[in-house]
Amino acid sequence: MPIIIFGTKGKVVLEDTHPTKTTTCAYCQQIVSMEPVRQKRYFSLFFVPIFPLEKGETAWRCPNCKKLFLRRE
């Protein structure tokens, strides 16, 4: 009997359509250019993402500590 492993997995995707934002990171206290990212959820089969289930939220990501901050524009 074959075993099929499936589920969902979150993935952070860098958005290149929005500019970066230079500010102080609230977590690591470094002055950095925050990267605009989007958190997407994918359907996965055998731990490989197959297709997106939802767009997800947009956020800023610190390139130094990789902490995500919800975007307030």
CHARMM-style PDB file with segment names, atoms N, HN, CA, C and O in Angstrom:
ATOM      1  N   MET     1       0.844  -1.167   0.000  1.00  0.00      PROA
ATOM      2  CA  MET     1       0.000   0.000   0.000  1.00  0.00      PROA
ATOM      3  C   MET     1       0.901   1.246   0.000  1.00  0.00      PROA
ATOM      4  O   MET     1       1.730   1.389   0.898  1.00  0.00      PROA
ATOM      5  N   PRO     2       0.759   2.153  -0.988  1.00  0.00      PROA
ATOM      6  CA  PRO     2       1.593   3.354  -1.031  1.00  0.00      PROA
ATOM      7  C   PRO     2       1.132   4.379   0.008  1.00  0.00      PROA
ATOM      8  O   PRO     2      -0.052   4.479   0.330  1.00  0.00      PROA
ATOM      9  N   ILE     3       2.087   5.121   0.512  1.00  0.00      PROA
ATOM     10  HN  ILE     3       3.049   5.040   0.251  1.00  0.00      PROA
ATOM     11  CA  ILE     3       1.808   6.177   1.481  1.00  0.00      PROA
ATOM     12  C   ILE     3       1.978   7.516   0.777  1.00  0.00      PROA
ATOM     13  O   ILE     3       3.015   7.776   0.166  1.00  0.00      PROA
ATOM     14  N   ILE     4       0.955   8.367   0.866  1.00  0.00      PROA
ATOM     15  HN  ILE     4       0.114   8.156   1.362  1.00  0.00      PROA
ATOM     16  CA  ILE     4       1.005   9.699   0.266  1.00  0.00      PROA
ATOM     17  C   ILE     4       1.043  10.718   1.394  1.00  0.00      PROA
ATOM     18  O   ILE     4       0.181  10.719   2.272  1.00  0.00      PROA
ATOM     19  N   ILE     5       2.042  11.577   1.363  1.00  0.00      PROA
ATOM     20  HN  ILE     5       2.743  11.576   0.650  1.00  0.00      PROA
ATOM     21  CA  ILE     5       2.203  12.608   2.389  1.00  0.00      PROA
ATOM     22  C   ILE     5       1.852  13.952   1.761  1.00  0.00      PROA
ATOM     23  O   ILE     5       2.453  14.359   0.766  1.00  0.00      PROA
ATOM     24  N   PHE     6       0.859  14.647   2.359  1.00  0.00      PROA
ATOM     25  HN  PHE     6       0.371  14.317   3.167  1.00  0.00      PROA
ATOM     26  CA  PHE     6       0.473  15.957   1.850  1.00  0.00      PROA
ATOM     27  C   PHE     6       0.152  16.874   3.015  1.00  0.00      PROA
ATOM     28  O   PHE     6      -0.017  16.419   4.146  1.00  0.00      PROA
ATOM     29  N   GLY     7       0.067  18.178   2.733  1.00  0.00      PROA
ATOM     30  HN  GLY     7       0.205  18.547   1.814  1.00  0.00      PROA
ATOM     31  CA  GLY     7      -0.244  19.146   3.764  1.00  0.00      PROA
ATOM     32  C   GLY     7      -0.079  20.554   3.235  1.00  0.00      PROA
ATOM     33  O   GLY     7      -0.096  20.779   2.025  1.00  0.00      PROA
ATOM     34  N   THR     8       0.083  21.515   4.156  1.00  0.00      PROA
ATOM     35  HN  THR     8       0.097  21.332   5.139  1.00  0.00      PROA
ATOM     36  CA  THR     8       0.312  22.900   3.768  1.00  0.00      PROA
ATOM     37  C   THR     8       1.604  23.375   4.401  1.00  0.00      PROA
ATOM     38  O   THR     8       2.038  22.870   5.436  1.00  0.00      PROA
ATOM     39  N   LYS     9       2.209  24.364   3.751  1.00  0.00      PROA
ATOM     40  HN  LYS     9       1.857  24.775   2.910  1.00  0.00      PROA
ATOM     41  CA  LYS     9       3.460  24.906   4.258  1.00  0.00      PROA
ATOM     42  C   LYS     9       3.502  26.396   3.963  1.00  0.00      PROA
ATOM     43  O   LYS     9       3.120  26.831   2.877  1.00  0.00      PROA
ATOM     44  N   GLY    10       3.964  27.172   4.927  1.00  0.00      PROA
ATOM     45  HN  GLY    10       4.275  26.819   5.809  1.00  0.00      PROA
ATOM     46  CA  GLY    10       4.120  28.600   4.728  1.00  0.00      PROA
ATOM     47  C   GLY    10       5.468  28.923   4.113  1.00  0.00      PROA
ATOM     48  O   GLY    10       6.462  28.241   4.365  1.00  0.00      PROA
ATOM     49  N   LYS    11       5.489  29.974   3.303  1.00  0.00      PROA
ATOM     50  HN  LYS    11       4.682  30.528   3.099  1.00  0.00      PROA
ATOM     51  CA  LYS    11       6.719  30.380   2.638  1.00  0.00      PROA
ATOM     52  C   LYS    11       6.733  31.897   2.540  1.00  0.00      PROA
ATOM     53  O   LYS    11       5.714  32.507   2.218  1.00  0.00      PROA
ATOM     54  N   VAL    12       7.885  32.515   2.816  1.00  0.00      PROA
ATOM     55  HN  VAL    12       8.713  32.019   3.077  1.00  0.00      PROA
ATOM     56  CA  VAL    12       8.037  33.959   2.705  1.00  0.00      PROA
ATOM     57  C   VAL    12       8.643  34.266   1.348  1.00  0.00      PROA
ATOM     58  O   VAL    12       9.711  33.758   1.004  1.00  0.00      PROA
ATOM     59  N   VAL    13       7.943  35.117   0.564  1.00  0.00      PROA
ATOM     60  HN  VAL    13       7.076  35.529   0.842  1.00  0.00      PROA
ATOM     61  CA  VAL    13       8.370  35.450  -0.790  1.00  0.00      PROA
ATOM     62  C   VAL    13       8.711  36.932  -0.851  1.00  0.00      PROA
ATOM     63  O   VAL    13       7.914  37.769  -0.426  1.00  0.00      PROA
ATOM     64  N   LEU    14       9.885  37.262  -1.373  1.00  0.00      PROA
ATOM     65  HN  LEU    14      10.532  36.581  -1.718  1.00  0.00      PROA
ATOM     66  CA  LEU    14      10.325  38.650  -1.511  1.00  0.00      PROA
ATOM     67  C   LEU    14       9.534  39.328  -2.619  1.00  0.00      PROA
ATOM     68  O   LEU    14       9.428  38.795  -3.723  1.00  0.00      PROA
ATOM     69  N   GLU    15       8.971  40.514  -2.328  1.00  0.00      PROA
ATOM     70  HN  GLU    15       9.057  40.947  -1.430  1.00  0.00      PROA
ATOM     71  CA  GLU    15       8.235  41.283  -3.328  1.00  0.00      PROA
ATOM     72  C   GLU    15       9.176  42.315  -3.926  1.00  0.00      PROA
ATOM     73  O   GLU    15       9.738  43.139  -3.204  1.00  0.00      PROA
ATOM     74  N   ASP    16       9.349  42.273  -5.226  1.00  0.00      PROA
ATOM     75  HN  ASP    16       8.892  41.604  -5.812  1.00  0.00      PROA
ATOM     76  CA  ASP    16      10.248  43.231  -5.859  1.00  0.00      PROA
ATOM     77  C   ASP    16       9.507  44.422  -6.447  1.00  0.00      PROA
ATOM     78  O   ASP    16      10.129  45.297  -7.050  1.00  0.00      PROA
ATOM     79  N   THR    17       8.186  44.471  -6.282  1.00  0.00      PROA
ATOM     80  HN  THR    17       7.680  43.760  -5.792  1.00  0.00      PROA
ATOM     81  CA  THR    17       7.411  45.578  -6.836  1.00  0.00      PROA
ATOM     82  C   THR    17       7.357  46.774  -5.897  1.00  0.00      PROA
ATOM     83  O   THR    17       7.004  47.874  -6.324  1.00  0.00      PROA
ATOM     84  N   HSD    18       7.696  46.584  -4.640  1.00  0.00      PROA
ATOM     85  HN  HSD    18       7.982  45.691  -4.293  1.00  0.00      PROA
ATOM     86  CA  HSD    18       7.641  47.664  -3.661  1.00  0.00      PROA
ATOM     87  C   HSD    18       9.057  48.071  -3.255  1.00  0.00      PROA
ATOM     88  O   HSD    18       9.950  47.225  -3.205  1.00  0.00      PROA
ATOM     89  N   PRO    19       9.270  49.344  -2.967  1.00  0.00      PROA
ATOM     90  CA  PRO    19      10.608  49.787  -2.550  1.00  0.00      PROA
ATOM     91  C   PRO    19      10.938  49.344  -1.129  1.00  0.00      PROA
ATOM     92  O   PRO    19      10.052  48.989  -0.351  1.00  0.00      PROA
ATOM     93  N   THR    20      12.227  49.372  -0.806  1.00  0.00      PROA
ATOM     94  HN  THR    20      12.947  49.660  -1.438  1.00  0.00      PROA
ATOM     95  CA  THR    20      12.649  49.058   0.557  1.00  0.00      PROA
ATOM     96  C   THR    20      12.421  50.273   1.448  1.00  0.00      PROA
ATOM     97  O   THR    20      12.197  51.379   0.957  1.00  0.00      PROA
ATOM     98  N   LYS    21      12.480  50.063   2.757  1.00  0.00      PROA
ATOM     99  HN  LYS    21      12.662  49.164   3.157  1.00  0.00      PROA
ATOM    100  CA  LYS    21      12.255  51.132   3.729  1.00  0.00      PROA
ATOM    101  C   LYS    21      13.407  51.116   4.719  1.00  0.00      PROA
ATOM    102  O   LYS    21      13.629  50.111   5.393  1.00  0.00      PROA
ATOM    103  N   THR    22      14.146  52.223   4.817  1.00  0.00      PROA
ATOM    104  HN  THR    22      13.966  53.040   4.269  1.00  0.00      PROA
ATOM    105  CA  THR    22      15.261  52.312   5.753  1.00  0.00      PROA
ATOM    106  C   THR    22      14.741  52.788   7.106  1.00  0.00      PROA
ATOM    107  O   THR    22      14.150  53.862   7.216  1.00  0.00      PROA
ATOM    108  N   THR    23      14.970  51.975   8.129  1.00  0.00      PROA
ATOM    109  HN  THR    23      15.451  51.102   8.040  1.00  0.00      PROA
ATOM    110  CA  THR    23      14.498  52.282   9.473  1.00  0.00      PROA
ATOM    111  C   THR    23      15.293  51.467  10.490  1.00  0.00      PROA
ATOM    112  O   THR    23      16.132  50.649  10.113  1.00  0.00      PROA
ATOM    113  N   THR    24      15.033  51.686  11.762  1.00  0.00      PROA
ATOM    114  HN  THR    24      14.351  52.351  12.068  1.00  0.00      PROA
ATOM    115  CA  THR    24      15.661  50.908  12.822  1.00  0.00      PROA
ATOM    116  C   THR    24      14.780  49.705  13.142  1.00  0.00      PROA
ATOM    117  O   THR    24      13.584  49.851  13.392  1.00  0.00      PROA
ATOM    118  N   CYS    25      15.371  48.530  13.132  1.00  0.00      PROA
ATOM    119  HN  CYS    25      16.342  48.411  12.929  1.00  0.00      PROA
ATOM    120  CA  CYS    25      14.637  47.309  13.456  1.00  0.00      PROA
ATOM    121  C   CYS    25      14.308  47.312  14.948  1.00  0.00      PROA
ATOM    122  O   CYS    25      15.183  47.544  15.782  1.00  0.00      PROA
ATOM    123  N   ALA    26      13.049  47.056  15.275  1.00  0.00      PROA
ATOM    124  HN  ALA    26      12.338  46.867  14.597  1.00  0.00      PROA
ATOM    125  CA  ALA    26      12.614  47.047  16.671  1.00  0.00      PROA
ATOM    126  C   ALA    26      13.133  45.828  17.423  1.00  0.00      PROA
ATOM    127  O   ALA    26      13.134  45.824  18.654  1.00  0.00      PROA
ATOM    128  N   TYR    27      13.568  44.807  16.718  1.00  0.00      PROA
ATOM    129  HN  TYR    27      13.567  44.811  15.718  1.00  0.00      PROA
ATOM    130  CA  TYR    27      14.024  43.576  17.359  1.00  0.00      PROA
ATOM    131  C   TYR    27      15.534  43.568  17.596  1.00  0.00      PROA
ATOM    132  O   TYR    27      15.985  43.304  18.710  1.00  0.00      PROA
ATOM    133  N   CYS    28      16.334  43.863  16.529  1.00  0.00      PROA
ATOM    134  HN  CYS    28      15.967  44.078  15.623  1.00  0.00      PROA
ATOM    135  CA  CYS    28      17.798  43.796  16.666  1.00  0.00      PROA
ATOM    136  C   CYS    28      18.451  45.171  16.831  1.00  0.00      PROA
ATOM    137  O   CYS    28      19.665  45.258  17.018  1.00  0.00      PROA
ATOM    138  N   GLN    29      17.657  46.244  16.763  1.00  0.00      PROA
ATOM    139  HN  GLN    29      16.671  46.174  16.611  1.00  0.00      PROA
ATOM    140  CA  GLN    29      18.128  47.615  16.980  1.00  0.00      PROA
ATOM    141  C   GLN    29      19.188  48.076  15.974  1.00  0.00      PROA
ATOM    142  O   GLN    29      19.993  48.948  16.297  1.00  0.00      PROA
ATOM    143  N   GLN    30      19.205  47.513  14.770  1.00  0.00      PROA
ATOM    144  HN  GLN    30      18.551  46.804  14.507  1.00  0.00      PROA
ATOM    145  CA  GLN    30      20.136  47.914  13.718  1.00  0.00      PROA
ATOM    146  C   GLN    30      19.402  48.793  12.705  1.00  0.00      PROA
ATOM    147  O   GLN    30      18.207  48.611  12.470  1.00  0.00      PROA
ATOM    148  N   ILE    31      20.127  49.752  12.103  1.00  0.00      PROA
ATOM    149  HN  ILE    31      21.097  49.899  12.293  1.00  0.00      PROA
ATOM    150  CA  ILE    31      19.556  50.552  11.024  1.00  0.00      PROA
ATOM    151  C   ILE    31      19.716  49.753   9.735  1.00  0.00      PROA
ATOM    152  O   ILE    31      20.835  49.499   9.288  1.00  0.00      PROA
ATOM    153  N   VAL    32      18.593  49.359   9.142  1.00  0.00      PROA
ATOM    154  HN  VAL    32      17.684  49.565   9.505  1.00  0.00      PROA
ATOM    155  CA  VAL    32      18.602  48.475   7.975  1.00  0.00      PROA
ATOM    156  C   VAL    32      17.590  48.953   6.933  1.00  0.00      PROA
ATOM    157  O   VAL    32      16.725  49.777   7.228  1.00  0.00      PROA
ATOM    158  N   SER    33      17.707  48.433   5.730  1.00  0.00      PROA
ATOM    159  HN  SER    33      18.410  47.763   5.491  1.00  0.00      PROA
ATOM    160  CA  SER    33      16.705  48.635   4.682  1.00  0.00      PROA
ATOM    161  C   SER    33      15.762  47.439   4.727  1.00  0.00      PROA
ATOM    162  O   SER    33      16.116  46.344   4.292  1.00  0.00      PROA
ATOM    163  N   MET    34      14.562  47.656   5.255  1.00  0.00      PROA
ATOM    164  HN  MET    34      14.275  48.546   5.609  1.00  0.00      PROA
ATOM    165  CA  MET    34      13.580  46.577   5.376  1.00  0.00      PROA
ATOM    166  C   MET    34      13.155  46.105   3.989  1.00  0.00      PROA
ATOM    167  O   MET    34      12.967  46.915   3.081  1.00  0.00      PROA
ATOM    168  N   GLU    35      13.005  44.794   3.832  1.00  0.00      PROA
ATOM    169  HN  GLU    35      13.157  44.136   4.570  1.00  0.00      PROA
ATOM    170  CA  GLU    35      12.602  44.194   2.562  1.00  0.00      PROA
ATOM    171  C   GLU    35      11.099  43.930   2.580  1.00  0.00      PROA
ATOM    172  O   GLU    35      10.587  43.385   3.558  1.00  0.00      PROA
ATOM    173  N   PRO    36      10.380  44.306   1.520  1.00  0.00      PROA
ATOM    174  CA  PRO    36       8.952  43.972   1.463  1.00  0.00      PROA
ATOM    175  C   PRO    36       8.774  42.504   1.094  1.00  0.00      PROA
ATOM    176  O   PRO    36       9.327  42.042   0.096  1.00  0.00      PROA
ATOM    177  N   VAL    37       8.009  41.775   1.890  1.00  0.00      PROA
ATOM    178  HN  VAL    37       7.560  42.150   2.700  1.00  0.00      PROA
ATOM    179  CA  VAL    37       7.784  40.346   1.650  1.00  0.00      PROA
ATOM    180  C   VAL    37       6.299  40.027   1.780  1.00  0.00      PROA
ATOM    181  O   VAL    37       5.522  40.821   2.310  1.00  0.00      PROA
ATOM    182  N   ARG    38       5.923  38.860   1.292  1.00  0.00      PROA
ATOM    183  HN  ARG    38       6.554  38.215   0.862  1.00  0.00      PROA
ATOM    184  CA  ARG    38       4.553  38.360   1.421  1.00  0.00      PROA
ATOM    185  C   ARG    38       4.632  36.927   1.930  1.00  0.00      PROA
ATOM    186  O   ARG    38       5.403  36.117   1.415  1.00  0.00      PROA
ATOM    187  N   GLN    39       3.831  36.621   2.941  1.00  0.00      PROA
ATOM    188  HN  GLN    39       3.204  37.279   3.359  1.00  0.00      PROA
ATOM    189  CA  GLN    39       3.758  35.260   3.467  1.00  0.00      PROA
ATOM    190  C   GLN    39       2.670  34.513   2.711  1.00  0.00      PROA
ATOM    191  O   GLN    39       1.501  34.892   2.766  1.00  0.00      PROA
ATOM    192  N   LYS    40       3.050  33.451   2.004  1.00  0.00      PROA
ATOM    193  HN  LYS    40       4.000  33.143   1.959  1.00  0.00      PROA
ATOM    194  CA  LYS    40       2.096  32.656   1.240  1.00  0.00      PROA
ATOM    195  C   LYS    40       2.006  31.257   1.839  1.00  0.00      PROA
ATOM    196  O   LYS    40       2.962  30.765   2.439  1.00  0.00      PROA
ATOM    197  N   ARG    41       0.849  30.622   1.672  1.00  0.00      PROA
ATOM    198  HN  ARG    41       0.072  31.021   1.184  1.00  0.00      PROA
ATOM    199  CA  ARG    41       0.660  29.245   2.124  1.00  0.00      PROA
ATOM    200  C   ARG    41       0.448  28.379   0.888  1.00  0.00      PROA
ATOM    201  O   ARG    41      -0.378  28.686   0.029  1.00  0.00      PROA
ATOM    202  N   TYR    42       1.217  27.284   0.815  1.00  0.00      PROA
ATOM    203  HN  TYR    42       1.888  27.035   1.513  1.00  0.00      PROA
ATOM    204  CA  TYR    42       1.194  26.394  -0.338  1.00  0.00      PROA
ATOM    205  C   TYR    42       0.692  25.010   0.052  1.00  0.00      PROA
ATOM    206  O   TYR    42       0.919  24.543   1.169  1.00  0.00      PROA
ATOM    207  N   PHE    43      -0.001  24.355  -0.894  1.00  0.00      PROA
ATOM    208  HN  PHE    43      -0.185  24.733  -1.801  1.00  0.00      PROA
ATOM    209  CA  PHE    43      -0.320  22.941  -0.752  1.00  0.00      PROA
ATOM    210  C   PHE    43       0.943  22.182  -1.119  1.00  0.00      PROA
ATOM    211  O   PHE    43       1.552  22.456  -2.153  1.00  0.00      PROA
ATOM    212  N   SER    44       1.344  21.230  -0.284  1.00  0.00      PROA
ATOM    213  HN  SER    44       0.850  21.007   0.556  1.00  0.00      PROA
ATOM    214  CA  SER    44       2.581  20.492  -0.560  1.00  0.00      PROA
ATOM    215  C   SER    44       2.298  18.997  -0.650  1.00  0.00      PROA
ATOM    216  O   SER    44       1.432  18.459   0.040  1.00  0.00      PROA
ATOM    217  N   LEU    45       3.050  18.358  -1.512  1.00  0.00      PROA
ATOM    218  HN  LEU    45       3.754  18.795  -2.072  1.00  0.00      PROA
ATOM    219  CA  LEU    45       2.954  16.921  -1.718  1.00  0.00      PROA
ATOM    220  C   LEU    45       4.355  16.359  -1.577  1.00  0.00      PROA
ATOM    221  O   LEU    45       5.253  16.735  -2.331  1.00  0.00      PROA
ATOM    222  N   PHE    46       4.554  15.467  -0.629  1.00  0.00      PROA
ATOM    223  HN  PHE    46       3.826  15.161  -0.016  1.00  0.00      PROA
ATOM    224  CA  PHE    46       5.881  14.934  -0.294  1.00  0.00      PROA
ATOM    225  C   PHE    46       6.858  16.068   0.037  1.00  0.00      PROA
ATOM    226  O   PHE    46       8.019  16.036  -0.371  1.00  0.00      PROA
ATOM    227  N   PHE    47       6.372  17.077   0.786  1.00  0.00      PROA
ATOM    228  HN  PHE    47       5.429  17.103   1.118  1.00  0.00      PROA
ATOM    229  CA  PHE    47       7.153  18.211   1.273  1.00  0.00      PROA
ATOM    230  C   PHE    47       7.612  19.154   0.164  1.00  0.00      PROA
ATOM    231  O   PHE    47       8.499  19.975   0.394  1.00  0.00      PROA
ATOM    232  N   VAL    48       7.034  19.058  -1.027  1.00  0.00      PROA
ATOM    233  HN  VAL    48       6.313  18.391  -1.214  1.00  0.00      PROA
ATOM    234  CA  VAL    48       7.346  19.953  -2.145  1.00  0.00      PROA
ATOM    235  C   VAL    48       6.132  20.853  -2.368  1.00  0.00      PROA
ATOM    236  O   VAL    48       5.036  20.343  -2.601  1.00  0.00      PROA
ATOM    237  N   PRO    49       6.299  22.212  -2.304  1.00  0.00      PROA
ATOM    238  CA  PRO    49       5.165  23.107  -2.550  1.00  0.00      PROA
ATOM    239  C   PRO    49       4.663  22.967  -3.989  1.00  0.00      PROA
ATOM    240  O   PRO    49       5.445  23.053  -4.936  1.00  0.00      PROA
ATOM    241  N   ILE    50       3.351  22.750  -4.144  1.00  0.00      PROA
ATOM    242  HN  ILE    50       2.716  22.680  -3.375  1.00  0.00      PROA
ATOM    243  CA  ILE    50       2.770  22.513  -5.464  1.00  0.00      PROA
ATOM    244  C   ILE    50       2.070  23.762  -6.007  1.00  0.00      PROA
ATOM    245  O   ILE    50       2.407  24.240  -7.090  1.00  0.00      PROA
ATOM    246  N   PHE    51       1.090  24.295  -5.253  1.00  0.00      PROA
ATOM    247  HN  PHE    51       0.816  23.906  -4.373  1.00  0.00      PROA
ATOM    248  CA  PHE    51       0.388  25.499  -5.700  1.00  0.00      PROA
ATOM    249  C   PHE    51      -0.021  26.326  -4.487  1.00  0.00      PROA
ATOM    250  O   PHE    51      -0.235  25.781  -3.404  1.00  0.00      PROA
ATOM    251  N   PRO    52      -0.133  27.671  -4.671  1.00  0.00      PROA
ATOM    252  CA  PRO    52      -0.496  28.535  -3.541  1.00  0.00      PROA
ATOM    253  C   PRO    52      -1.970  28.392  -3.180  1.00  0.00      PROA
ATOM    254  O   PRO    52      -2.827  28.244  -4.051  1.00  0.00      PROA
ATOM    255  N   LEU    53      -2.249  28.439  -1.879  1.00  0.00      PROA
ATOM    256  HN  LEU    53      -1.553  28.560  -1.171  1.00  0.00      PROA
ATOM    257  CA  LEU    53      -3.620  28.366  -1.388  1.00  0.00      PROA
ATOM    258  C   LEU    53      -4.193  29.748  -1.116  1.00  0.00      PROA
ATOM    259  O   LEU    53      -5.392  29.971  -1.287  1.00  0.00      PROA
ATOM    260  N   GLU    54      -3.344  30.674  -0.694  1.00  0.00      PROA
ATOM    261  HN  GLU    54      -2.371  30.494  -0.554  1.00  0.00      PROA
ATOM    262  CA  GLU    54      -3.788  32.034  -0.403  1.00  0.00      PROA
ATOM    263  C   GLU    54      -2.641  33.000  -0.648  1.00  0.00      PROA
ATOM    264  O   GLU    54      -1.471  32.618  -0.626  1.00  0.00      PROA
ATOM    265  N   LYS    55      -3.000  34.275  -0.884  1.00  0.00      PROA
ATOM    266  HN  LYS    55      -3.950  34.585  -0.902  1.00  0.00      PROA
ATOM    267  CA  LYS    55      -1.980  35.294  -1.127  1.00  0.00      PROA
ATOM    268  C   LYS    55      -1.145  35.562   0.116  1.00  0.00      PROA
ATOM    269  O   LYS    55       0.080  35.664   0.039  1.00  0.00      PROA
ATOM    270  N   GLY    56      -1.796  35.674   1.239  1.00  0.00      PROA
ATOM    271  HN  GLY    56      -2.790  35.591   1.302  1.00  0.00      PROA
ATOM    272  CA  GLY    56      -1.089  35.946   2.481  1.00  0.00      PROA
ATOM    273  C   GLY    56      -0.961  37.428   2.760  1.00  0.00      PROA
ATOM    274  O   GLY    56      -1.407  38.267   1.977  1.00  0.00      PROA
ATOM    275  N   GLU    57      -0.345  37.735   3.888  1.00  0.00      PROA
ATOM    276  HN  GLU    57       0.017  37.053   4.523  1.00  0.00      PROA
ATOM    277  CA  GLU    57      -0.190  39.120   4.309  1.00  0.00      PROA
ATOM    278  C   GLU    57       1.139  39.685   3.835  1.00  0.00      PROA
ATOM    279  O   GLU    57       2.124  38.963   3.679  1.00  0.00      PROA
ATOM    280  N   THR    58       1.144  40.997   3.609  1.00  0.00      PROA
ATOM    281  HN  THR    58       0.344  41.583   3.735  1.00  0.00      PROA
ATOM    282  CA  THR    58       2.397  41.658   3.274  1.00  0.00      PROA
ATOM    283  C   THR    58       3.050  42.140   4.562  1.00  0.00      PROA
ATOM    284  O   THR    58       2.366  42.510   5.517  1.00  0.00      PROA
ATOM    285  N   ALA    59       4.351  42.133   4.578  1.00  0.00      PROA
ATOM    286  HN  ALA    59       4.906  41.833   3.802  1.00  0.00      PROA
ATOM    287  CA  ALA    59       5.096  42.515   5.776  1.00  0.00      PROA
ATOM    288  C   ALA    59       6.455  43.075   5.368  1.00  0.00      PROA
ATOM    289  O   ALA    59       6.852  42.993   4.206  1.00  0.00      PROA
ATOM    290  N   TRP    60       7.157  43.641   6.337  1.00  0.00      PROA
ATOM    291  HN  TRP    60       6.835  43.707   7.281  1.00  0.00      PROA
ATOM    292  CA  TRP    60       8.547  44.067   6.163  1.00  0.00      PROA
ATOM    293  C   TRP    60       9.421  43.035   6.854  1.00  0.00      PROA
ATOM    294  O   TRP    60       9.077  42.561   7.937  1.00  0.00      PROA
ATOM    295  N   ARG    61      10.552  42.678   6.241  1.00  0.00      PROA
ATOM    296  HN  ARG    61      10.831  43.064   5.361  1.00  0.00      PROA
ATOM    297  CA  ARG    61      11.485  41.721   6.839  1.00  0.00      PROA
ATOM    298  C   ARG    61      12.835  42.387   7.027  1.00  0.00      PROA
ATOM    299  O   ARG    61      13.373  43.000   6.105  1.00  0.00      PROA
ATOM    300  N   CYS    62      13.375  42.261   8.229  1.00  0.00      PROA
ATOM    301  HN  CYS    62      12.938  41.763   8.978  1.00  0.00      PROA
ATOM    302  CA  CYS    62      14.713  42.773   8.524  1.00  0.00      PROA
ATOM    303  C   CYS    62      15.734  41.816   7.903  1.00  0.00      PROA
ATOM    304  O   CYS    62      15.703  40.620   8.196  1.00  0.00      PROA
ATOM    305  N   PRO    63      16.638  42.312   7.052  1.00  0.00      PROA
ATOM    306  CA  PRO    63      17.634  41.421   6.448  1.00  0.00      PROA
ATOM    307  C   PRO    63      18.680  40.938   7.449  1.00  0.00      PROA
ATOM    308  O   PRO    63      19.383  39.963   7.184  1.00  0.00      PROA
ATOM    309  N   ASN    64      18.790  41.604   8.587  1.00  0.00      PROA
ATOM    310  HN  ASN    64      18.220  42.396   8.802  1.00  0.00      PROA
ATOM    311  CA  ASN    64      19.783  41.239   9.592  1.00  0.00      PROA
ATOM    312  C   ASN    64      19.306  40.076  10.467  1.00  0.00      PROA
ATOM    313  O   ASN    64      20.006  39.071  10.595  1.00  0.00      PROA
ATOM    314  N   CYS    65      18.124  40.206  11.066  1.00  0.00      PROA
ATOM    315  HN  CYS    65      17.555  41.022  10.962  1.00  0.00      PROA
ATOM    316  CA  CYS    65      17.627  39.179  11.991  1.00  0.00      PROA
ATOM    317  C   CYS    65      16.494  38.334  11.405  1.00  0.00      PROA
ATOM    318  O   CYS    65      16.065  37.367  12.033  1.00  0.00      PROA
ATOM    319  N   LYS    66      16.002  38.684  10.205  1.00  0.00      PROA
ATOM    320  HN  LYS    66      16.351  39.470   9.695  1.00  0.00      PROA
ATOM    321  CA  LYS    66      14.928  37.952   9.500  1.00  0.00      PROA
ATOM    322  C   LYS    66      13.579  38.007  10.213  1.00  0.00      PROA
ATOM    323  O   LYS    66      12.697  37.200   9.918  1.00  0.00      PROA
ATOM    324  N   LYS    67      13.402  38.945  11.147  1.00  0.00      PROA
ATOM    325  HN  LYS    67      14.119  39.600  11.387  1.00  0.00      PROA
ATOM    326  CA  LYS    67      12.134  39.127  11.853  1.00  0.00      PROA
ATOM    327  C   LYS    67      11.140  39.818  10.923  1.00  0.00      PROA
ATOM    328  O   LYS    67      11.514  40.726  10.180  1.00  0.00      PROA
ATOM    329  N   LEU    68       9.869  39.391  10.961  1.00  0.00      PROA
ATOM    330  HN  LEU    68       9.566  38.654  11.565  1.00  0.00      PROA
ATOM    331  CA  LEU    68       8.828  39.981  10.125  1.00  0.00      PROA
ATOM    332  C   LEU    68       8.006  40.979  10.924  1.00  0.00      PROA
ATOM    333  O   LEU    68       7.694  40.749  12.093  1.00  0.00      PROA
ATOM    334  N   PHE    69       7.656  42.096  10.279  1.00  0.00      PROA
ATOM    335  HN  PHE    69       7.910  42.283   9.330  1.00  0.00      PROA
ATOM    336  CA  PHE    69       6.818  43.134  10.870  1.00  0.00      PROA
ATOM    337  C   PHE    69       5.671  43.404   9.911  1.00  0.00      PROA
ATOM    338  O   PHE    69       5.903  43.608   8.719  1.00  0.00      PROA
ATOM    339  N   LEU    70       4.429  43.410  10.408  1.00  0.00      PROA
ATOM    340  HN  LEU    70       4.240  43.244  11.376  1.00  0.00      PROA
ATOM    341  CA  LEU    70       3.283  43.681   9.549  1.00  0.00      PROA
ATOM    342  C   LEU    70       3.396  45.077   8.968  1.00  0.00      PROA
ATOM    343  O   LEU    70       3.832  46.013   9.638  1.00  0.00      PROA
ATOM    344  N   ARG    71       3.001  45.198   7.723  1.00  0.00      PROA
ATOM    345  HN  ARG    71       2.647  44.438   7.179  1.00  0.00      PROA
ATOM    346  CA  ARG    71       3.154  46.460   6.997  1.00  0.00      PROA
ATOM    347  C   ARG    71       2.029  47.413   7.363  1.00  0.00      PROA
ATOM    348  O   ARG    71       0.857  47.040   7.324  1.00  0.00      PROA
ATOM    349  N   ARG    72       2.380  48.635   7.715  1.00  0.00      PROA
ATOM    350  HN  ARG    72       3.333  48.938   7.746  1.00  0.00      PROA
ATOM    351  CA  ARG    72       1.419  49.713   7.985  1.00  0.00      PROA
ATOM    352  C   ARG    72       1.779  50.865   7.076  1.00  0.00      PROA
ATOM    353  O   ARG    72       2.752  51.578   7.320  1.00  0.00      PROA
ATOM    354  N   GLU    73       0.990  51.050   6.017  1.00  0.00      PROA
ATOM    355  HN  GLU    73       0.199  50.470   5.818  1.00  0.00      PROA
ATOM    356  CA  GLU    73       1.324  52.095   5.042  1.00  0.00      PROA
ATOM    357  C   GLU    73       0.384  53.253   5.136  1.00  0.00      PROA
ATOM    358  OT1 GLU    73       0.521  54.221   4.388  1.00  0.00      PROA
TER     359      GLU     73
END
